[in-house]
Amino acid sequence: MLGALVATTIVVTVALCWAGWRLLDQQHAIDDQRAREQLESSADAIAAGIQGKVADAGERLSGWLSNPASLPPTIDGAVVLTIGPGEVLVAPPDGLPFVPVAGSPSPPADVFSAIEAMEFGANQLASAAERYRILSRHRDVQVRASALLRLGRVLRKSRDFAAARAAYQELSALGAVGTDDLPAELLGLDGQRAALVALGDHEGERRIAAQLLRGLDSGRWRITRGTAEFYRDEVSATSRPDSWRLADALSDVWGERDGGSLPTRGQRVFTGDDRSVLVFWRSNGNRCALLAAFAQSFFTSPASGAVAWQLSDPQGQVIRGDLAPPASSVARIVGSSGSEYPWTLHVWAASQSAASARSSRTILLAMMAAMLLFVWGAAYFMARAIRREAEVAGLQSDFVAAVSHEFRTPLTTIRQMAEMLEMDRLPTEERRRTYYRVLIGEAARLQRLVETLLNFGRMDAGAERYQFVEVDVWALVREVVGEIEPQARDAGKRIEVGSPDPGLAVRADASALALALRNLIDNAIKYSLADSTVSVHCRSENGRAAISVADRGVGIPPSEQQAIFRKFVRGRRAIDAHIKGTGVGLAMVQQIVLAHGGEIRLDSETGKGSTFTILLPAVGREEAVSSRSAVSVDG
């Protein structure tokens, strides 16, 4: 039967696996098709987003070209530069550290020609300083700024660094006023730094240098690239912020003017080690509007994070994205081949899980696993039930054989002796009385065996009804031991009873408890070695009555100590030693003890014997006395 079950389970498993493999293969094809469609849709959405972003940038540039005053303070992470006659506008205002063209008109050169001849030609520094000081109060702010710049220079030549620093401080206070085509504030800060170096004030010099660095990096002044790089290299060797790359790109585009002006429209891509810079422009001849932005932030993906994409120009330069597209990517041309930006877009799944919708396959696999688990689980429990039924059948067969043997021996003895008595073949009256005693003993043995089987049958069926009364444990032990002592003497064993514990009582069915104790003592006698002693003790243990029966027999291996309390189970050593038994005694003892709210404990060591202990809730001494008094009065 087990073989047929295993074969059926294997066939069902193979069929399920084959069907599951076919379903998975079909689902894989469906998932791949669905993933491809999702990539196609994502590619279309991203391409449309890029084209829309470029078109929007072109429209804004055209609007700013016609009306520079409409430039907003911030423009979606980009920087817009408008260059016209006599004007340079930047949005946001601090977006660029330098611009392609800059400068303010300087004062007429003849204003300072005579004083400069006095300074450089005649080397009359004191007189030149005095003349510069007078012009530093001129009503024209540009003349005033240029005079302060020259005054600081003369004072430094005269080594009057403190006075030079004061002149430069006054110059820097004029802000963006142009002098010698540079902002007065920039020249004033640089002059202060030089004066502080000469004065040995390193802390002050570091403070002014930091102020100068912040002004350069934040685009505080409208200066050209060469000027910005010169002054920044003077004050710091640290890496430059991203705005410098945008300013570099705008300056490079402006430097490519053909005939002094840019084409009416166009775009350029500047690739770098980390991020690409995009520059778009519109021009009408008199004014030009340019937009610069990092491609990574300018082109944001309208799709979910499940896809990755890369944008490249016709030369293969990467505009956005830093991963090489796989062969399975979806390609789109952004803009026509004749447009100003015929870029190539590649879109692919960001991960394998995104490439195909795994959720359906996961559910399918989970269902298959559940089915296989159910099949194998059912097969396991069926096999276990069959094996247990086979074991029970074997145990029942052994039980029947053991009971038959138990009945056969006394019946054979009774029959033989009855035949001898009937034929009157006994020579003496003494022999006749001996035969009668044996017949009585064998009949009693048969009676005990039958009663044991009947009691076990009632207990196993749950039909046994117990009458709980107060039982004196010591008296019960003495009574049971007294009944079994003749049997022990006949077997060459003796029973040793421990010291009494007066007043120890339990609520129990006296006959059932006596039956359990009798079974334990009977087992101890059967499994004890020849000429050994069986010990019986009763004592109080943690509020419970403990009745222990110990033998010095073969012992019970640890692997069998749980199984021997099951019905029809006998220990292997007992079977090998041909010790008689039915295998129901300990099962019956356990049922009786559990029905009394107690437990049975086994301590055994192979070759040294076993100790069975019945633990039952004890009746308190005061409760026992009052109970007995009540019974006496009622009587």
TIMARMAR-373983 format. One record per residue (C-alpha): y, x, z; residue in three letters. Coordinates in steps of 0.02 Angstrom, whole numbers, padded with zeros to 5 digits, always signed. Last residue first. Example, Ala and Ser with C-alpha at 12.3 -4.5 7.8 and 13.67 -1.06 7.14 Angstrom:
2
-00053+00684+00357ser-00225+00615+00390ala
END
This chain:
635
+00384-01118+03027gly+00568-01140+02993asp+00606-01035+03146val+00489-00897+03090ser+00558-00895+02912val+00734-00882+02977ala+00686-00740+03091ser+00603-00648+02945arg+00760-00667+02840ser+00872-00608+02981ser+00765-00452+03003val+00760-00416+02815ala+00948-00437+02796glu+00978-00315+02939glu+00861-00186+02858arg+00933-00211+02684gly+00812-00273+02549val+00770-00132+02429ala+00800-00138+02242pro+00640-00072+02160leu+00592+00103+02100leu+00410+00131+02051ile+00368+00316+02040thr+00228+00391+01933phe+00184+00573+01971thr+00077+00673+01851ser-00039+00822+01857gly-00036+01011+01842lys-00119+01043+01673gly+00028+00976+01572thr+00175+00938+01682glu+00223+00762+01730ser+00365+00667+01811asp+00369+00484+01763leu+00493+00354+01825arg+00470+00166+01829ile+00620+00052+01839glu+00674-00098+01940gly+00740-00274+01913gly+00575-00356+01964his+00536-00406+01783ala+00562-00223+01737leu+00430-00171+01864val+00304-00300+01804ile+00330-00256+01620gln+00314-00070+01658gln+00151-00094+01753val+00080-00200+01610met+00120-00065+01483ala+00044+00063+01602leu-00120-00033+01612gly-00135-00087+01430val-00217+00067+01353gly-00396+00005+01379thr-00470+00149+01479gly-00619+00263+01499lys-00593+00451+01503ile-00679+00534+01355his-00586+00700+01387ala-00519+00697+01209asp-00455+00520+01234ile-00371+00567+01398ala-00293+00721+01317arg-00225+00616+01174arg-00138+00496+01291gly-00174+00311+01270arg-00072+00180+01178val-00137+00000+01174phe+00029-00067+01237lys+00177+00050+01247arg+00207+00142+01411phe+00108+00291+01345ile+00237+00318+01206ala+00379+00383+01315gln+00281+00522+01400gln+00186+00569+01243glu+00295+00710+01174ser+00324+00777+01351pro+00136+00813+01369pro+00047+00712+01505ile-00048+00793+01648gly-00231+00842+01658val-00252+00790+01838gly-00179+00827+02007arg-00123+00651+02045asp+00036+00573+02115ala+00077+00391+02152val+00254+00359+02212ser+00329+00199+02283ile+00520+00209+02295ala+00618+00070+02379ala+00799+00073+02326arg+00961+00100+02420gly+00978+00281+02365asn+00793+00321+02395glu+00694+00237+02533ser+00513+00291+02549arg+00335+00250+02497cys+00205+00382+02464his+00032+00383+02383val-00058+00548+02351ser-00221+00559+02252val-00331+00703+02309thr-00450+00812+02210ser-00638+00835+02220asp-00656+00820+02030ala-00495+00824+01930leu-00381+00674+01928ser-00368+00563+01773tyr-00478+00421+01834lys-00413+00421+02013ile-00231+00427+01957ala-00263+00286+01833asn-00337+00177+01971asp-00189+00220+02084ile-00065+00168+01949leu-00161+00010+01905asn-00173-00040+02089arg+00015-00016+02110leu+00050-00133+01962ala-00076-00262+02025leu-00002-00253+02201ala+00170-00285+02128leu+00103-00436+02033ala+00013-00503+02189ser+00163-00478+02302ala+00291-00556+02184asp+00444-00462+02239ala+00595-00453+02353arg+00585-00282+02432val+00554-00215+02606ala+00562-00050+02701leu+00554-00099+02886gly+00448+00048+02939pro+00442+00200+02824asp+00262+00256+02839pro+00205+00437+02826ser+00112+00476+02665gly-00053+00403+02607val-00190+00519+02543glu-00324+00446+02432ile-00490+00535+02410arg-00592+00577+02257lys-00780+00594+02229gly-00786+00448+02108ala-00884+00341+02234asp-00755+00388+02364arg-00613+00330+02250ala-00698+00163+02217gln-00721+00138+02405pro-00536+00181+02432glu-00473+00052+02306ile-00457-00101+02419glu-00387-00003+02566gly-00259+00080+02454val-00199-00092+02396val-00182-00157+02575glu-00100+00001+02640arg+00028-00001+02499val+00067-00185+02528leu+00092-00156+02714ala+00210-00010+02680trp+00312-00111+02554val+00339-00262+02665asp+00368-00401+02538val+00508-00529+02541glu+00469-00667+02419val+00483-00685+02232phe+00355-00798+02149gln+00333-00733+01972tyr+00291-00837+01819arg+00192-00755+01678glu+00209-00843+01510ala+00308-00706+01424gly+00172-00682+01292ala+00148-00501+01341asp+00145-00551+01524met+00013-00687+01496arg-00095-00571+01392gly-00077-00431+01519phe-00134-00545+01659asn-00284-00604+01557leu-00332-00425+01513leu-00318-00368+01693thr-00413-00520+01755glu-00554-00483+01634val-00563-00301+01688leu-00556-00346+01871arg-00698-00474+01847gln-00803-00348+01752leu-00782-00223+01893arg-00825-00357+02019ala-00985-00395+01921ala-01025-00209+01917glu-01001-00196+02105gly-01105-00352+02142ile-01245-00290+02029leu-01240-00121+02112val-01252-00199+02283arg-01399-00308+02227tyr-01488-00156+02156tyr-01468-00065+02321thr-01538-00218+02412arg-01694-00212+02300arg-01716-00025+02328arg-01713-00052+02516glu-01840-00193+02499glu-01963-00074+02421thr-02067-00054+02262pro-01948-00137+02140leu-02045-00206+01991arg-02019-00388+02033asp-02008-00435+01849met-01849-00533+01884glu-01775-00394+01989leu-01807-00264+01853met-01736-00382+01721glu-01580-00410+01828ala-01561-00221+01848met-01568-00193+01660gln-01451-00338+01621arg-01322-00290+01753ile-01320-00108+01695thr-01300-00158+01513thr-01162-00279+01561leu-01075-00144+01662pro-01076-00022+01514thr-01042-00146+01375arg-00885-00223+01449phe-00788-00059+01459glu-00860-00007+01290his-00803-00168+01213ser-00634-00147+01295val-00620+00030+01224ala-00676-00024+01050ala-00558-00172+01053val-00417-00061+01111phe-00455+00070+00980asp-00450-00066+00848ser-00289-00132+00923gln-00217+00042+00919leu-00268+00062+00738gly-00194-00107+00694ala-00037-00061+00788val-00028+00104+00694glu-00056+00016+00529ala+00076-00111+00574glu+00191+00031+00619arg+00158+00116+00454arg+00187-00045+00359ile+00347-00077+00455ala+00406+00101+00423arg+00363+00086+00240ala+00459-00077+00231met+00605+00000+00325phe+00608+00149+00208tyr+00587+00044+00051ala+00730-00069+00106ala+00838+00083+00140gly+00787+00161-00026trp+00833+00004-00121val+00992-00028-00020phe+01048+00152-00037leu+01014+00144-00222leu+01117-00015-00234met+01257+00057-00128ala+01259+00216-00232ala+01268+00113-00389met+01412+00010-00318met+01504+00166-00261ala+01479+00245-00432leu+01551+00091-00515leu+01698+00085-00395ile+01733+00268-00428thr+01718+00239-00614arg+01846+00099-00602ser+01965+00205-00498ser+01950+00356-00608arg+02084+00307-00731ala+02079+00454-00846ser+02205+00593-00873ala+02285+00559-00703ala+02131+00616-00607ser+02124+00770-00717gln+02299+00816-00667ser+02478+00810-00736ala+02416+00719-00891ala+02500+00776-01049trp+02664+00757-01143val+02731+00877-01276his+02907+00849-01347leu+02970+00944-01498thr+03157+00960-01530trp+03249+00924-01691pro+03421+00936-01607tyr+03564+00939-01730glu+03479+00816-01846ser+03397+00856-02012gly+03219+00861-01947ser+03246+00695-01856ser+03276+00681-01670gly+03146+00704-01531val+02984+00743-01622ile+02835+00684-01517arg+02673+00770-01466ala+02532+00704-01355val+02436+00837-01258ser+02248+00864-01276ser+02268+01044-01332ala+02352+01087-01168pro+02541+01109-01152pro+02596+01278-01083ala+02684+01250-00919leu+02867+01291-00882asp+02955+01129-00926gly+03123+01098-01008arg+03207+01184-01154ile+03065+01302-01199val+03105+01410-01349gln+02983+01378-01491gly+03109+01413-01629gln+03116+01227-01671pro+03170+01186-01493asp+03053+01148-01347ser+03028+01005-01223leu+02881+01007-01105gln+02797+00865-01012trp+02693+00824-00859ala+02615+00656-00823val+02560+00564-00664ala+02732+00589-00586gly+02788+00424-00659ser+02888+00405-00818ala+03077+00410-00843pro+03072+00600-00830ser+03239+00681-00793thr+03326+00774-00933phe+03489+00842-00861phe+03407+00915-00705ser+03280+01026-00792gln+03393+01050-00944ala+03527+01134-00840phe+03695+01068-00895ala+03844+01113-01004ala+03963+00990-01089leu+04101+01048-01209leu+04257+00955-01265ala+04366+01036-01399cys+04548+01001-01443arg+04655+01035-01593asn+04522+01039-01729gly+04434+00876-01680asn+04290+00953-01580ser+04132+00889-01496arg+04015+00996-01394trp+03842+01002-01317phe+03778+01149-01213val+03604+01150-01135leu+03549+01282-01010val+03367+01329-00987ser+03291+01368-00817arg+03187+01510-00743asp+03188+01670-00844asp+03320+01609-00964gly+03340+01500-01116thr+03510+01455-01188phe+03502+01299-01295val+03646+01255-01410arg+03721+01092-01472gln+03839+01036-01608gly+03988+00933-01661arg+04153+00954-01753thr+04117+01136-01786pro+04207+01255-01666leu+04379+01326-01698ser+04462+01495-01728gly+04395+01527-01902gly+04215+01522-01843asp+04202+01502-01657arg+04052+01594-01583glu+04151+01649-01428gly+04167+01469-01371trp+03977+01452-01371val+03958+01613-01270asp+04094+01559-01147ser+04008+01392-01120leu+03840+01477-01090ala+03914+01603-00969asp+04003+01463-00872ala+03838+01370-00853leu+03752+01529-00795arg+03893+01563-00671trp+03873+01386-00599ser+03697+01430-00546asp+03758+01542-00405pro+03774+01732-00423arg+03657+01853-00338ser+03736+01968-00209thr+03828+02128-00256ala+03991+02076-00178ser+04179+02116-00170val+04218+02226-00321glu+04079+02154-00427asp+04159+01985-00401arg+04330+02048-00456tyr+04266+02122-00619phe+04146+01978-00658glu+04285+01849-00639ala+04409+01950-00744thr+04282+01977-00884gly+04229+01795-00884arg+04405+01723-00898thr+04510+01651-00759ile+04560+01476-00705arg+04552+01495-00517trp+04457+01401-00382arg+04294+01404-00479gly+04186+01394-00321ser+04104+01564-00347asp+04271+01655-00367leu+04358+01570-00221gly+04210+01597-00106arg+04204+01781-00152leu+04392+01803-00119leu+04375+01724+00052gln+04226+01835+00090ala+04324+01988+00033ala+04472+01935+00144ile+04358+01925+00296arg+04270+02088+00255arg+04439+02177+00239glu+04497+02105+00405gly+04341+02174+00490glu+04362+02341+00401his+04541+02369+00458asp+04555+02551+00406gly+04737+02530+00352leu+04693+02585+00174ala+04550+02460+00170val+04667+02327+00236leu+04791+02365+00096ala+04655+02351-00038ala+04595+02184+00032arg+04773+02119+00041gln+04799+02165-00142gly+04640+02073-00194asp+04695+01920-00097leu+04868+01924-00177gly+04800+01949-00353leu+04684+01798-00333leu+04821+01691-00255glu+04946+01736-00391ala+04829+01674-00527pro+04812+01794-00675leu+04904+01807-00842asp+05023+01945-00776asp+05078+01815-00649thr+05021+01637-00652gly+05051+01517-00508val+04880+01459-00445ala+04918+01482-00260gly+05094+01545-00211leu+05026+01589-00037ala+04932+01735-00116ser+05100+01820-00155leu+05166+01802+00023glu+05006+01880+00087gln+05024+02017-00044tyr+05198+02058+00017ala+05138+02062+00198ala+04995+02178+00150arg+05118+02295+00064ala+05226+02299+00221ala+05074+02351+00322ala+05020+02474+00188phe+05183+02574+00185asp+05099+02716+00093arg+05248+02730-00027ser+05127+02699-00170lys+05062+02549-00073arg+05242+02488-00054leu+05270+02505-00241val+05114+02401-00282arg+05158+02267-00155gly+05332+02253-00231leu+05255+02239-00405arg+05148+02089-00355leu+05293+02012-00258leu+05408+02028-00412ala+05276+01946-00525ser+05261+01799-00404ala+05449+01775-00391arg+05470+01783-00578val+05335+01651-00594gln+05415+01545-00459val+05584+01545-00548asp+05716+01528-00409arg+05711+01715-00375his+05677+01769-00195arg+05548+01901-00247ser+05683+01965-00367leu+05781+02039-00219ile+05624+02121-00149arg+05587+02196-00319tyr+05761+02279-00319arg+05730+02348-00144glu+05559+02413-00192ala+05628+02498-00346ala+05763+02584-00241ser+05632+02646-00117ala+05511+02700-00255leu+05634+02806-00356gln+05499+02889-00460asn+05627+02917-00599ala+05512+02858-00739gly+05381+02751-00653phe+05480+02655-00524glu+05658+02667-00600met+05587+02626-00771ala+05491+02482-00689glu+05657+02419-00616ile+05742+02423-00786ala+05598+02335-00875ser+05571+02200-00741phe+05666+02053-00815val+05648+02127-00991asp+05461+02081-00990ala+05497+01895-00993pro+05398+01804-00858pro+05211+01781-00889ser+05140+01625-00972pro+04983+01565-00887ser+04808+01622-00922gly+04640+01551-00971ala+04513+01544-01112val+04323+01542-01099pro+04323+01476-00921val+04275+01553-00754phe+04186+01507-00591pro+04144+01335-00663leu+04109+01167-00577gly+04251+01170-00451asp+04358+01041-00542pro+04208+00930-00585pro+04257+00917-00722ala+04356+01062-00797val+04520+01051-00894leu+04602+01193-00993val+04775+01159-01064glu+04904+01245-01174gly+04839+01170-01335pro+04669+01100-01295gly+04509+01152-01206ile+04402+01021-01118thr+04257+01083-01011leu+04124+00965-00944val+03998+01017-00811val+03831+00928-00787ala+03745+00863-00629gly+03774+00682-00677asp+03960+00702-00718ile+04073+00724-00566thr+04264+00709-00550pro+04274+00592-00702pro+04362+00651-00861leu+04471+00508-00924ser+04627+00618-00926ala+04553+00714-01073pro+04576+00561-01185asn+04520+00586-01366ser+04402+00728-01325leu+04346+00641-01166trp+04290+00491-01267gly+04200+00599-01395ser+04116+00696-01256leu+04060+00534-01174arg+03984+00471-01334glu+03892+00635-01363gly+03824+00637-01184ala+03762+00458-01204asp+03675+00505-01366ala+03591+00654-01283val+03533+00548-01135lys+03471+00410-01249gly+03374+00534-01354gln+03295+00609-01199ile+03252+00438-01127gly+03178+00379-01291ala+03069+00536-01297ala+03015+00507-01117ile+02969+00324-01150ala+02876+00365-01311asp+02781+00505-01224ala+02737+00391-01078ser+02670+00258-01197ser+02565+00385-01291glu+02503+00457-01126leu+02456+00282-01066gln+02364+00249-01228glu+02270+00413-01209arg+02224+00368-01030ala+02157+00198-01085arg+02053+00280-01221gln+01987+00409-01099asp+01949+00273-00971asp+01853+00170-01098ile+01752+00322-01153ala+01714+00365-00972his+01666+00184-00937gln+01540+00189-01077gln+01464+00350-01011asp+01467+00283-00833leu+01378+00124-00889leu+01245+00224-00979arg+01221+00337-00828trp+01211+00186-00713gly+01076+00106-00820ala+00976+00267-00817trp+01002+00289-00630cys+00954+00108-00594leu+00795+00123-00698ala+00747+00287-00615val+00775+00212-00442thr+00673+00055-00483val+00528+00163-00544val+00538+00275-00390ile+00540+00125-00273thr+00390+00047-00360thr+00291+00209-00346ala+00335+00227-00161val+00284+00048-00124leu+00121+00067-00220ala+00080+00224-00125gly+00120+00141+00042leu+00000+00000+00000met
END
